[in-house]
Amino acid sequence: MIKSMTAFARESRSGDFGELTWELRAVNHRYLEPHLRLPEELRALETSVRTRLAARVQRGKLDCNLRYVPAVGLTGSLRVNRAFVEQLLAAGQEVGAIIGRGVEPSPFELLRWPGVLQEQDRDLDEVTAAALDLLETAIETLLATREREGERLERLLVDRCDRLQESVVRVRARMPEVMTSVRRRLADRLAELRAELDPARLEQEMALVAARLDVDEEMDRLEAHVAEVRDVLKRREPVGRRLDFLMQELNREANTLGSKSADVEVTREAVEMKVLIEQMREQVQNLE
């Protein structure tokens, strides 16, 4: 089953430790690129989080945000870094002496300085275990969302494959009439020169024109690529890159068909093919 790279998951859990919330947001990207935002007290989880993400997700840009609200009474007690405050006061007095003006800071002004207040260490084993367990749940939700979106994209791609195949059938049915018309027009234009031209050379030239207009090989390759797309969609592995390559091949054959076309209907079919292939390519960019 194919998976989309675009998805969102949000999971929360409450307990004696407080409340944890994971938000995972994924968009398409060539490689796996996780961006983590963790609470300061849970920064030590970063390596474990990255390992778990890499084990379950192959491609995509992932924004992973963890919010933690400790339970009342579980926040660590605060203490003043006395030595640091004394250094700040001494530095302030020195600056005041330099500028010739002394200013006594208020206690709350000092409290706003980073490092003045320090939180006593507390046991985070329970909350870290809960955060990692909740992460697994969030990843499951994310993957389930990716699979549902992948099912939708698969139906769209299969529909475009069907329409491409129908277009190929119409071009094949049209080509005998096109070739007959081209030969007739060429023969009419050269009729007045037949007396001056070698009949064998004339037939040779007409054969060359017919060869330049022949699109059987392009039709065969288009059908082969469409069949390969259908086969790839059934695989249970990341297929986005392979499908992206097949889109390039399909587009190349459609372009060649358009350049060889000597008929309005065939040209229209070539344009329709390119539109369908572009629609497929845009969706393939979202597949893992």
Helices and strands as residue ranges (DSSP letters): E 7-15, E 18-27, E 32-37, G 40-45, H 46-56, E 60-70, E 78-80, H 82-99, H 107-111, E 117-119, H 125-190, G 191-193, H 199-213, H 216-233, H 240-260, H 264-284
